[in-house]
Amino acid sequence: GSHFSVFENLPKVMGSTSGPHAIGEGLYFSDGRRKVDYVLVFHQRRHTSIRSPASASVSQDREVFMELGGAGDGEPMEPGDHEMRLIRQEFEANLIEAGLEIERDREVSLKSHGPSFTRVHAPWPVLCREAEFLKIRVPTKTETGFGSSMSTVWRTLTKPFQPKVPHQDHGRTKFLSHCFSRDKYNITSKDTFFDNATRGRIVYEILRRTVCARTCQTIGEDTKHLIRSLLCLCFISVLHEEWARYSAFYKYQPIDLVRKYFGEKIGLYFAWLGVYTQLLVPASIVGIIVFGYGVATMDTNIPSLEMCDQRLNFTMCPLCDQACDFWHLSTACGTAKASHLFDNPATVFFAIFMSLWAVLFLEQWKRRQISLSFSWDLTGIEEDEEHPRPRYETILLQKRQKKQNNKKKKKKKNESPIEKLTWKDRLPGYLINVSSILFMFALTFSAVFGVIIYRITVSAIMAMSPDPEIRHNVRVTVTATAVIINLVVILILDEIYGAVAVWLTELEIPKTETNFEERLILKAFLLKFMNAYAPIFYVAFFKGRFAGRPGNYVYVFNDFRMEECAPGGCLIELCIQLSIIMLGKQLIQNNIFEIGIPKLKKLVRTLKEKETTTKVREEEKPPQQWNLDYALAPFEGLTPEYMEMIIQFGFVSLFVASFPLAPLFALLNNIIEIRLDAKKFVTELRRPVAARAKDIGIWYNVLSGMGKFSVIINAFVISFTSDFIPRLVYEYMYSPTGTMHGFIDHTLSYFNVSDLKPGTAPQNSELGNITLCRYKDYREPPWSPDAYQFSKQYWCVLAARLAFVILFQNLVMFLSLVVAWVIPDVPKTIVEQLKREKKLLVDVFLQEEKEKLQLIQSLFAKDATLHPSGNTLPPGQDLPIPAGSMDCHSGD
């Protein structure tokens, strides 16, 4: 058999071997005059086979393969092949009927297998008709003077960082644009009036609504496919030089050029990534200052000095049963000092700063988005009515056929035809969705619990080792290895969850592509969010909270004690966990996977090409550009690109109180990420359809939700995970001198060694006969009537912690509202420019109407001189302006 394929192509075309106009302008038909707007791929397989109706149903439309072809002349024509050839002929006939012009490869009839290409061209009348249907905005007149003088000064200062783009107007010049109408535009050059992206979009819409009736009868699938265009523009070399190179990391992105070439949707993604990366710069600087404050005050921090002071001689209770001995707190000196780097008063300020930074980022993006909407003429675009997805139509068609068959059997009449799928059709998909998501949540929690069990068991085994060096490094070894295991599990589950999310979304049978995308994003985000942050949530809020106390520990499987936090607190462990997972995920998944996997795929493709070229060496001829571009990887949407940045945004905002350097590492990653994505789009992917979009869609809501959630998380991290609140309570309520002296002694409770359960005490203690040991908690001493119960200090600290959470949240929320109120969503200059543009547009059309009127009057005057007896207008009477000529701009 053979198949008809959707062709997504990479626009790295610089010219073509066909036609006199090809160089630098695009690809042309063999006559050298008609532009190639789309390329359809007709792939003939080596071995013919008849496919069943079920296998021919297409559920994905990123690259849709459709069995439509014929066998080669040297092979016998099977019934299935003949049917596919008829389907292809009908589809192409329908395209010609719609007004498109097509051209096939001359060697199609000679080839027995492999891809052959059908070029599609849209003539001028078709372009005009479709532009009016789609309400495409086109330039009417160029006006200068847009933009402010401040922006001119700023551009002068940042000139070294601006990309070298030819004919760049830097926002001072703007094309006044309006919905296209053949009556209002004096077209001078029909070839260049619509740019290549617009031509491609017009042909794309025709292809989407072209129905193949034969296909519906035999396969049950409308051929409403996302056909990808092959377009080329001369500035692809500029994108490669000024954007898709790592050496251009310090330059601004040529966003307008990206938009012209890839469309608004991809342009908005790179603009958003640029704004996010720019705003990480101040966050990184503040984070470095906060970290520097921790380093500077490390040697003067009283609690750390007390923990390191061997003279104080705090004898601590054993960390495990039997095998572990009593130990001195001064041996944990290094952990205490490291904890101060991240657990100091400056981190509270940084948490507030980052919560406001998240609001500032969203506000700044709103303003940038509106500025781009103005300069890209997206302000007045209407939501196009979307075509249903092929899978939706297939299932709807099957339902209709089933109903017709039932109607014939039961001989029923006057039943209304089925127009859409109902919730009953989707119910099985919803049930599978809910159960699968719950199962995957359970899988994530099981993975976290498995790592906890690993830590507990390995700690116990290492503590029993006769080697003192191993016993001394138990905590460091176990923490490091456990985090690496966590990272590996996260990376594996991430890939699985991505594939499962697509499968689950398909089961819901969304009607349109937008519905599909939104549902996929929500599911993928939910699963990947849980996967990435579950281990971090455990360390932040659960570790050490349910361990019990000496003499009454909580055991797992009756043998292993629940793990406790390090002597310096859980914040240092949270910092280690967050930093390794964040850096590992960025380094391995975002960079090695993104660079390595495409290179590997490219290598496999080139090896396959070498095999085929050696076999057909005798028919060798210079390959056309579409042959080269067909070998590139298909574009699979922006969801993976956004998702990795959103997860990173979570690392930067959610637990930033424990790791002030997170914004810095995110910034360094994003500088590479922008150029990596650019390189991928320019050199490794087929060019996607230039899709229009007004905004970044549901991603904005996800970001906004995470920004609000980060306020709550940071409040709880500061109050419950760090020692900030206990220090404040001690300093202002319990300290005899009003300083931090004596804080460590205050946080340690006493325990009578004789109260240990039988068989749990150390067998041979190196510290001699110990009667009392200390442990970190607020509990009554053994000599108290309420021995080992929570003390009054515990309840004071708990009340202070809860009060801080409420105060922090309300303060940050209030400041966030102030920031959002102070920064207007629409820049003042844009408001003024919109008003000016509307006035200028009205003036342009009035002037054109006046010129037309003068032309008609002059014609009448000539006619009157030639035919004096004819009917002419009385002097002084004007012709009425046609009503239809003003309706396009009257609604603006």
MARLO-392388 format. One record per residue (C-alpha): y, x negated, z. Coordinates in steps of 0.02 Angstrom, whole numbers, padded with zeros to 5 digits. Layout:
BEGIN
> y	x	z
> Y	X	Z
...
// end
This chain:
BEGIN
> y	x	z
> 00000	00000	00000
> 00181	-00047	00004
> 00330	00005	00106
> 00513	00043	00093
> 00609	-00046	00227
> 00773	-00031	00313
> 00867	-00192	00289
> 00978	-00258	00427
> 01059	-00413	00360
> 01154	-00559	00424
> 01323	-00580	00342
> 01324	-00766	00318
> 01342	-00741	00131
> 01470	-00854	00051
> 01440	-00805	-00128
> 01308	-00759	-00254
> 01232	-00827	-00409
> 01266	-00665	-00501
> 01431	-00609	-00571
> 01598	-00691	-00601
> 01680	-00615	-00446
> 01545	-00661	-00323
> 01620	-00817	-00252
> 01698	-00781	-00083
> 01713	-00594	-00113
> 01537	-00526	-00096
> 01380	-00494	-00196
> 01382	-00401	-00361
> 01265	-00313	-00481
> 01204	-00411	-00632
> 01356	-00350	-00732
> 01468	-00447	-00612
> 01585	-00298	-00584
> 01500	-00176	-00464
> 01491	-00230	-00281
> 01327	-00229	-00184
> 01361	-00116	-00034
> 01183	-00101	00032
> 01014	-00178	-00001
> 00853	-00078	00020
> 00690	-00175	00040
> 00533	-00117	-00049
> 00390	-00214	00029
> 00224	-00215	-00064
> 00076	-00263	00042
> -00062	-00376	-00020
> -00203	-00257	00028
> -00182	-00073	-00011
> -00225	00059	00117
> -00192	00243	00141
> -00103	00276	00305
> -00135	00430	00409
> 00007	00551	00447
> 00010	00497	00629
> 00028	00312	00592
> 00167	00342	00466
> 00277	00429	00594
> 00419	00312	00637
> 00485	00307	00814
> 00602	00160	00803
> 00751	00148	00688
> 00807	-00030	00719
> 00702	-00082	00570
> 00610	00068	00499
> 00468	00035	00380
> 00423	00181	00268
> 00268	00187	00158
> 00350	00223	-00008
> 00283	00108	-00140
> 00161	00067	-00278
> 00031	-00063	-00309
> 00052	-00204	-00433
> -00001	-00187	-00613
> -00154	-00294	-00586
> -00223	-00183	-00448
> -00303	-00011	-00459
> -00184	00129	-00407
> -00255	00218	-00255
> -00206	00401	-00219
> -00102	00345	-00069
> -00010	00213	-00170
> 00030	00338	-00307
> 00100	00459	-00176
> 00207	00322	-00100
> 00276	00274	-00270
> 00325	00456	-00300
> 00410	00462	-00130
> 00511	00306	-00172
> 00561	00377	-00341
> 00617	00541	-00262
> 00718	00451	-00129
> 00807	00344	-00257
> 00835	00496	-00370
> 00917	00585	-00222
> 01032	00434	-00195
> 01083	00439	-00379
> 01113	00627	-00364
> 01227	00593	-00215
> 01333	00484	-00331
> 01269	00310	-00284
> 01220	00180	-00414
> 01064	00073	-00391
> 00993	-00084	-00469
> 00816	-00150	-00445
> 00745	-00325	-00457
> 00689	-00362	-00635
> 00530	-00443	-00573
> 00471	-00291	-00470
> 00340	-00240	-00598
> 00270	-00417	-00601
> 00248	-00435	-00413
> 00086	-00380	-00332
> 00147	-00404	-00154
> 00297	-00456	-00048
> 00474	-00388	-00035
> 00577	-00330	-00182
> 00757	-00272	-00166
> 00855	-00122	-00228
> 01044	-00145	-00227
> 01157	00005	-00193
> 01337	00024	-00254
> 01460	00164	-00209
> 01581	00205	-00354
> 01763	00247	-00322
> 01748	00439	-00329
> 01606	00434	-00201
> 01707	00320	-00086
> 01857	00440	-00096
> 01750	00594	-00064
> 01661	00519	00086
> 01820	00441	00158
> 01898	00614	00164
> 01742	00689	00243
> 01732	00552	00375
> 01922	00555	00404
> 01929	00366	00381
> 02099	00294	00426
> 02175	00180	00296
> 02338	00079	00296
> 02492	00164	00224
> 02628	00035	00255
> 02654	-00132	00344
> 02781	-00133	00484
> 02843	-00283	00584
> 02922	-00290	00755
> 02773	-00229	00856
> 02736	-00326	01015
> 02854	-00389	01149
> 02952	-00550	01161
> 02855	-00597	01318
> 02692	-00593	01219
> 02772	-00708	01090
> 02817	-00834	01227
> 02640	-00821	01296
> 02565	-00853	01124
> 02675	-01006	01101
> 02615	-01077	01268
> 02432	-01042	01228
> 02439	-01103	01047
> 02315	-01248	01076
> 02187	-01119	01136
> 02210	-01000	00990
> 02078	-01002	00852
> 02137	-01059	00681
> 02122	-00895	00587
> 02209	-00879	00417
> 02337	-00737	00395
> 02340	-00700	00581
> 02492	-00595	00626
> 02473	-00612	00816
> 02512	-00430	00847
> 02691	-00431	00780
> 02640	-00345	00618
> 02542	-00183	00607
> 02476	-00076	00465
> 02528	00105	00488
> 02368	00200	00455
> 02320	00379	00425
> 02172	00486	00373
> 02130	00455	00191
> 02183	00580	00059
> 02177	00552	-00129
> 02339	00650	-00151
> 02445	00542	-00036
> 02398	00365	-00080
> 02458	00267	-00231
> 02304	00160	-00257
> 02339	-00001	-00351
> 02171	-00092	-00331
> 02017	00017	-00312
> 01903	-00133	-00281
> 01995	-00194	-00127
> 02068	-00031	-00058
> 01917	-00004	00057
> 01858	-00161	00144
> 01673	-00209	00143
> 01638	-00141	00317
> 01710	00030	00270
> 01612	00034	00106
> 01455	-00007	00202
> 01488	00131	00328
> 01515	00259	00190
> 01351	00215	00102
> 01263	00212	00270
> 01316	00393	00302
> 01252	00449	00131
> 01085	00362	00161
> 01068	00443	00333
> 01083	00619	00265
> 00975	00592	00110
> 00819	00698	00133
> 00655	00666	00044
> 00565	00834	00030
> 00400	00754	-00023
> 00397	00649	00134
> 00417	00802	00243
> 00266	00882	00159
> 00150	00733	00164
> 00201	00626	00312
> 00306	00742	00420
> 00455	00626	00425
> 00630	00645	00354
> 00692	00486	00273
> 00852	00489	00375
> 00846	00304	00412
> 00970	00178	00474
> 00981	00073	00317
> 01066	-00094	00346
> 01194	-00163	00227
> 01213	-00329	00145
> 01398	-00365	00142
> 01492	-00527	00139
> 01668	-00582	00175
> 01750	-00748	00145
> 01796	-00773	00329
> 01616	-00796	00391
> 01649	-00984	00386
> 01801	-00957	00499
> 01691	-00863	00625
> 01565	-01004	00620
> 01695	-01140	00643
> 01812	-01057	00768
> 01694	-00944	00866
> 01508	-00981	00850
> 01516	-01163	00904
> 01497	-01235	01080
> 01641	-01356	01045
> 01758	-01205	01032
> 01722	-01153	01213
> 01904	-01178	01267
> 01977	-01065	01131
> 02011	-00878	01134
> 01892	-00775	01030
> 01952	-00713	00859
> 01915	-00533	00913
> 02003	-00451	00765
> 01897	-00552	00645
> 01738	-00509	00742
> 01785	-00325	00731
> 01821	-00334	00544
> 01654	-00416	00513
> 01535	-00334	00638
> 01626	-00170	00675
> 01713	-00099	00829
> 01559	-00082	00939
> 01514	-00267	00934
> 01699	-00314	00937
> 01721	-00217	01100
> 01570	-00304	01178
> 01642	-00477	01144
> 01816	-00421	01199
> 01741	-00355	01363
> 01643	-00516	01389
> 01803	-00614	01358
> 01904	-00515	01487
> 01763	-00531	01615
> 01750	-00719	01588
> 01939	-00744	01598
> 01949	-00649	01763
> 01807	-00754	01835
> 01927	-00902	01832
> 02037	-00844	01980
> 01881	-00783	02072
> 01801	-00955	02050
> 01957	-01046	02111
> 01966	-00938	02270
> 01778	-00961	02296
> 01796	-01151	02285
> 01941	-01144	02411
> 01836	-01039	02532
> 01689	-01159	02514
> 01808	-01305	02538
> 01873	-01226	02699
> 01693	-01218	02763
> 01667	-01403	02721
> 01833	-01453	02802
> 01800	-01359	02966
> 01615	-01404	02981
> 01642	-01546	03104
> 01763	-01446	03214
> 01661	-01285	03223
> 01618	-01260	03408
> 01457	-01156	03388
> 01384	-01287	03268
> 01433	-01429	03387
> 01351	-01338	03533
> 01190	-01313	03435
> 01188	-01498	03390
> 01228	-01556	03568
> 01067	-01629	03643
> 01142	-01631	03817
> 01144	-01440	03824
> 00954	-01446	03804
> 00915	-01264	03753
> 00724	-01253	03760
> 00671	-01120	03636
> 00515	-01010	03638
> 00372	-01054	03516
> 00391	-00998	03333
> 00206	-00952	03319
> 00059	-00917	03434
> -00046	-01058	03509
> -00015	-01191	03374
> 00174	-01199	03396
> 00255	-01289	03541
> 00418	-01258	03634
> 00564	-01342	03544
> 00744	-01395	03571
> 00883	-01300	03481
> 00969	-01465	03437
> 00829	-01499	03309
> 00903	-01357	03202
> 01071	-01447	03191
> 01067	-01464	03001
> 01037	-01278	02975
> 01181	-01235	03092
> 01303	-01345	02996
> 01245	-01278	02828
> 01266	-01099	02892
> 01448	-01133	02933
> 01483	-01176	02751
> 01452	-00994	02705
> 01473	-00904	02872
> 01654	-00933	02923
> 01811	-00824	02940
> 01865	-00866	02761
> 01712	-00774	02690
> 01780	-00610	02761
> 01941	-00636	02665
> 01840	-00682	02511
> 01735	-00522	02523
> 01896	-00417	02528
> 01968	-00520	02385
> 01813	-00496	02276
> 01808	-00308	02308
> 01989	-00297	02247
> 01946	-00416	02105
> 01813	-00293	02042
> 01945	-00154	02038
> 02069	-00270	01953
> 01938	-00317	01822
> 01904	-00133	01778
> 02091	-00094	01769
> 02124	-00246	01661
> 01982	-00197	01545
> 02051	-00019	01530
> 02219	-00090	01475
> 02137	-00212	01353
> 02029	-00073	01281
> 02181	00038	01251
> 02274	-00108	01169
> 02126	-00138	01054
> 02113	00049	01017
> 02295	00045	00961
> 02282	-00112	00854
> 02113	-00058	00780
> 02169	00122	00747
> 02042	00202	00864
> 02168	00309	00959
> 02143	00466	00856
> 01962	00451	00800
> 01853	00601	00828
> 01672	00594	00886
> 01567	00603	00728
> 01428	00730	00733
> 01272	00624	00751
> 01117	00644	00646
> 00956	00683	00742
> 00837	00537	00768
> 00685	00526	00652
> 00561	00547	00797
> 00652	00705	00856
> 00644	00780	00681
> 00460	00734	00663
> 00411	00826	00823
> 00523	00974	00778
> 00441	00983	00606
> 00267	00976	00684
> 00316	01117	00802
> 00379	01222	00656
> 00220	01193	00556
> 00113	01237	00708
> 00211	01398	00732
> 00193	01442	00547
> 00005	01415	00555
> -00007	01525	00711
> 00100	01657	00625
> -00017	01659	00474
> -00169	01678	00587
> -00092	01817	00693
> 00004	01892	00545
> 00165	01909	00645
> 00333	01941	00562
> 00519	01935	00603
> 00509	01784	00719
> 00663	01675	00729
> 00638	01497	00661
> 00631	01352	00785
> 00798	01260	00784
> 00779	01135	00927
> 00660	01066	01056
> 00664	01148	01229
> 00631	01079	01404
> 00450	01140	01388
> 00423	01018	01244
> 00495	00877	01347
> 00411	00921	01513
> 00259	00805	01492
> 00379	00662	01451
> 00485	00698	01605
> 00331	00703	01719
> 00269	00536	01650
> 00445	00465	01672
> 00459	00514	01855
> 00283	00455	01901
> 00304	00291	01803
> 00472	00250	01883
> 00402	00285	02057
> 00251	00176	02017
> 00365	00034	01959
> 00471	00048	02116
> 00310	00034	02217
> 00261	-00118	02111
> 00429	-00202	02147
> 00413	-00171	02335
> 00232	-00232	02330
> 00289	-00394	02248
> 00421	-00419	02386
> 00293	-00378	02521
> 00169	-00499	02441
> 00296	-00640	02453
> 00330	-00593	02637
> 00142	-00606	02673
> 00140	-00774	02582
> 00282	-00839	02692
> 00202	-00778	02854
> 00028	-00848	02816
> 00086	-01016	02745
> 00204	-01040	02894
> 00059	-01009	03015
> -00058	-01127	02919
> 00072	-01266	02907
> 00115	-01248	03093
> -00068	-01287	03135
> -00066	-01448	03032
> -00098	-01609	03130
> 00034	-01699	03024
> 00202	-01692	03119
> 00300	-01714	02955
> 00224	-01554	02882
> 00257	-01459	03044
> 00438	-01518	03045
> 00471	-01457	02865
> 00385	-01287	02879
> 00541	-01181	02857
> 00616	-01279	02711
> 00451	-01286	02614
> 00407	-01104	02640
> 00582	-01040	02598
> 00596	-01144	02438
> 00422	-01102	02371
> 00439	-00917	02414
> 00605	-00903	02321
> 00529	-00988	02167
> 00382	-00865	02172
> 00509	-00723	02187
> 00603	-00790	02035
> 00445	-00801	01928
> 00393	-00624	01978
> 00569	-00558	01939
> 00568	-00639	01766
> 00395	-00570	01723
> 00432	-00394	01787
> 00601	-00396	01699
> 00518	-00414	01529
> 00388	-00281	01571
> 00519	-00158	01635
> 00625	-00182	01478
> 00478	-00131	01366
> 00424	00011	01481
> 00602	00083	01485
> 00601	00098	01294
> 00430	00181	01296
> 00482	00305	01433
> 00643	00349	01340
> 00545	00385	01181
> 00436	00507	01281
> 00591	00609	01325
> 00623	00639	01139
> 00815	00620	01142
> 00900	00709	00998
> 01031	00581	00948
> 01049	00393	00953
> 01186	00405	01086
> 01073	00510	01199
> 00933	00386	01174
> 01045	00238	01215
> 01118	00317	01373
> 00947	00366	01442
> 00876	00195	01402
> 01022	00107	01488
> 01005	00211	01647
> 00817	00182	01659
> 00823	-00003	01616
> 00968	-00032	01737
> 00882	00060	01879
> 00720	-00038	01858
> 00802	-00208	01830
> 00925	-00181	01973
> 00782	-00146	02095
> 00683	-00293	02027
> 00826	-00420	02038
> 00897	-00369	02206
> 00747	-00308	02310
> 00706	-00483	02381
> 00890	-00513	02419
> 00908	-00344	02507
> 00756	-00386	02613
> 00829	-00552	02673
> 01002	-00476	02700
> 00956	-00321	02798
> 00774	-00321	02853
> 00714	-00497	02889
> 00706	-00535	03075
> 00756	-00358	03126
> 00578	-00299	03162
> 00501	-00460	03230
> 00500	-00404	03412
> 00527	-00524	03559
> 00423	-00654	03651
> 00278	-00567	03739
> 00296	-00414	03626
> 00296	-00474	03445
> 00260	-00364	03294
> 00103	-00421	03200
> 00049	-00399	03018
> -00140	-00372	02997
> -00155	-00402	03187
> -00149	-00592	03162
> 00017	-00646	03089
> 00186	-00626	03174
> 00327	-00548	03073
> 00448	-00683	03013
> 00613	-00715	03101
> 00780	-00782	03040
> 00824	-00967	03053
> 00915	-01021	03212
> 01079	-01026	03115
> 01056	-00844	03061
> 00991	-00757	02906
> 01149	-00787	02804
> 01098	-00964	02752
> 00929	-00897	02692
> 01019	-00757	02599
> 01128	-00891	02517
> 00976	-00993	02463
> 00887	-00838	02397
> 01040	-00777	02301
> 01085	-00947	02227
> 00909	-00989	02166
> 00876	-00816	02092
> 01049	-00808	02010
> 01045	-00985	01939
> 00861	-00974	01890
> 00884	-00806	01804
> 01038	-00867	01710
> 00963	-01034	01661
> 00788	-00973	01612
> 00814	-00795	01553
> 00991	-00796	01484
> 00989	-00968	01404
> 00815	-01043	01380
> 00741	-00874	01326
> 00891	-00834	01216
> 00890	-01004	01132
> 00704	-01044	01136
> 00624	-00879	01081
> 00734	-00855	00924
> 00702	-01039	00876
> 00515	-01010	00898
> 00519	-00852	00792
> 00621	-00942	00660
> 00492	-01083	00656
> 00349	-00958	00633
> 00444	-00872	00492
> 00480	-01037	00402
> 00297	-01089	00416
> 00245	-00921	00340
> 00374	-00943	00202
> 00306	-01117	00163
> 00130	-01045	00142
> 00190	-00910	00022
> 00303	-01028	-00077
> 00162	-01152	-00108
> 00055	-01010	-00180
> 00192	-00948	-00298
> 00267	-01117	-00342
> 00251	-01085	-00530
> 00367	-00933	-00527
> 00496	-01028	-00427
> 00680	-00984	-00453
> 00838	-01002	-00346
> 00827	-00872	-00205
> 00961	-00738	-00196
> 01061	-00718	-00035
> 00969	-00557	00011
> 00803	-00651	00006
> 00872	-00777	00131
> 00947	-00645	00244
> 00790	-00537	00244
> 00699	-00681	00331
> 00819	-00669	00481
> 00781	-00574	00641
> 00832	-00390	00648
> 00976	-00336	00761
> 00905	-00241	00910
> 01061	-00169	00990
> 01184	-00226	01123
> 01089	-00157	01274
> 01003	-00324	01320
> 01169	-00418	01303
> 01263	-00297	01417
> 01117	-00285	01540
> 01111	-00471	01580
> 01299	-00473	01610
> 01292	-00317	01721
> 01153	-00394	01828
> 01259	-00552	01840
> 01410	-00445	01891
> 01300	-00381	02033
> 01265	-00559	02093
> 01451	-00597	02086
> 01510	-00441	02177
> 01371	-00370	02287
> 01324	-00517	02401
> 01472	-00630	02369
> 01509	-00641	02557
> 01354	-00751	02574
> 01382	-00861	02420
> 01566	-00895	02376
> 01516	-01009	02231
> 01433	-00865	02135
> 01588	-00832	02025
> 01596	-01016	01978
> 01416	-01020	01918
> 01442	-00855	01827
> 01596	-00928	01740
> 01502	-01084	01683
> 01360	-00976	01618
> 01477	-00857	01525
> 01571	-00997	01437
> 01402	-01044	01360
> 01348	-00862	01342
> 01496	-00812	01231
> 01462	-00953	01107
> 01273	-00926	01118
> 01290	-00741	01076
> 01416	-00781	00938
> 01298	-00910	00862
> 01155	-00785	00871
> 01256	-00650	00781
> 01322	-00768	00647
> 01169	-00873	00606
> 01010	-00793	00673
> 01023	-00603	00655
> 01036	-00490	00504
> 01204	-00408	00495
> 01209	-00242	00590
> 01298	-00087	00526
> 01483	-00094	00569
> 01478	00048	00697
> 01638	00126	00763
> 01662	00153	00950
> 01813	00198	01058
> 01749	00114	01217
> 01600	00025	01296
> 01524	00194	01343
> 01412	00216	01495
> 01427	00032	01542
> 01600	00065	01613
> 01528	00195	01733
> 01390	00073	01785
> 01521	-00063	01821
> 01630	00058	01918
> 01482	00116	02023
> 01431	-00064	02061
> 01610	-00106	02112
> 01611	00035	02240
> 01435	-00008	02300
> 01486	-00191	02324
> 01615	-00138	02456
> 01478	-00057	02562
> 01356	-00202	02539
> 01485	-00335	02584
> 01538	-00236	02738
> 01358	-00233	02801
> 01326	-00417	02755
> 01478	-00474	02856
> 01445	-00360	03004
> 01254	-00366	03018
> 01192	-00523	02927
> 01327	-00648	02977
> 01381	-00697	03153
> 01563	-00651	03121
> 01563	-00496	03234
> 01465	-00574	03381
> 01590	-00718	03379
> 01739	-00600	03384
> 01663	-00497	03525
> 01625	-00653	03627
> 01796	-00730	03599
> 01895	-00575	03649
> 01779	-00494	03778
> 01661	-00619	03861
> 01733	-00795	03841
> 01803	-00860	04007
> 01928	-00973	03915
> 01963	-00861	03764
> 01883	-00991	03649
> 01712	-01009	03568
> 01647	-01128	03702
> 01486	-01059	03775
> 01450	-00944	03625
> 01274	-01012	03591
> 01222	-00992	03773
> 01291	-00813	03769
> 01183	-00765	03617
> 01020	-00834	03690
> 00916	-00729	03811
> 00793	-00794	03942
> 00604	-00770	03941
> 00477	-00808	04077
> 00333	-00907	03999
> 00209	-00824	04119
> 00244	-00657	04030
> 00168	-00721	03866
> 00010	-00627	03812
> -00154	-00719	03850
> -00202	-00839	03711
> -00028	-00848	03634
> 00049	-00987	03742
> 00055	-01168	03676
> -00104	-01260	03726
> -00034	-01435	03757
> 00155	-01439	03767
> 00239	-01605	03734
> 00391	-01547	03834
> 00292	-01536	03996
> 00283	-01388	04114
> 00406	-01257	04046
> 00436	-01099	04150
> 00584	-01022	04055
> 00620	-01026	03868
> 00763	-00953	03766
> 00764	-00839	03611
> 00905	-00768	03505
> 00939	-00589	03558
> 01047	-00486	03678
> 00918	-00438	03813
> 00911	-00431	04003
> 00837	-00585	04091
> 00663	-00579	04173
> 00741	-00568	04348
> 00837	-00409	04304
> 00768	-00237	04357
> 00773	-00189	04170
> 00689	-00350	04112
> 00689	-00380	03924
> 00783	-00219	03885
> 00937	-00224	03772
> 01087	-00283	03871
> 01263	-00212	03879
> 01321	-00351	03761
> 01198	-00289	03628
> 01276	-00115	03627
> 01453	-00188	03624
> 01411	-00297	03473
> 01325	-00151	03385
> 01477	-00038	03413
> 01593	-00176	03348
> 01482	-00200	03194
> 01485	-00015	03149
> 01673	-00006	03181
> 01698	-00157	03065
> 01597	-00073	02925
> 01706	00083	02934
> 01868	-00017	02947
> 01820	-00137	02804
> 01768	00004	02687
> 01924	00108	02716
> 02041	-00042	02704
> 01963	-00102	02540
> 01956	00073	02466
> 02140	00101	02510
> 02191	-00067	02435
> 02086	-00028	02281
> 02179	00136	02256
> 02345	00043	02275
> 02291	-00086	02143
> 02234	00053	02024
> 02398	00147	02052
> 02510	-00006	02030
> 02425	-00056	01866
> 02448	00084	01736
> 02299	00118	01622
> 02407	00120	01466
> 02526	-00028	01446
> 02708	00026	01430
> 02727	-00069	01265
> 02582	00029	01190
> 02661	00196	01239
> 02824	00145	01154
> 02734	00078	01000
> 02632	00238	00980
> 02792	00341	00979
> 02872	00222	00854
> 02718	00223	00743
> 02714	00414	00738
> 02898	00419	00688
> 02875	00286	00554
> 02723	00375	00485
> 02820	00538	00465
> 02962	00441	00378
> 02837	00359	00258
> 02762	00526	00204
> 02932	00611	00189
> 02992	00468	00079
> 02835	00483	-00030
> 02859	00671	-00047
> 03042	00642	-00095
> 02991	00516	-00229
> 02860	00636	-00299
> 02989	00775	-00304
> 03114	00665	-00396
> 02978	00618	-00520
> 02934	00801	-00553
> 03119	00846	-00571
> 03146	00703	-00695
> 02996	00764	-00796
> 03068	00941	-00797
> 03237	00870	-00851
> 03154	00776	-00997
> 03058	00932	-01044
> 03220	01032	-01042
> 03306	00910	-01163
> 03157	00917	-01282
> 03134	01107	-01270
> 03303	01186	-01228
> 03232	01362	-01242
> 03094	01327	-01112
> 03092	01393	-00936
> 03179	01268	-00823
> 03237	01271	-00646
> 03417	01324	-00615
> 03529	01178	-00569
> 03530	01137	-00383
> 03363	01223	-00348
> 03228	01106	-00280
> 03044	01121	-00303
> 02953	01178	-00146
> 02853	01043	-00060
> 02667	01082	-00074
> 02599	01141	00093
> 02440	01040	00080
> 02532	00877	00061
> 02600	00877	00238
> 02449	00938	00336
> 02374	00766	00366
> 02515	00702	00476
> 02579	00866	00545
> 02450	00864	00684
> 02493	00690	00743
// end
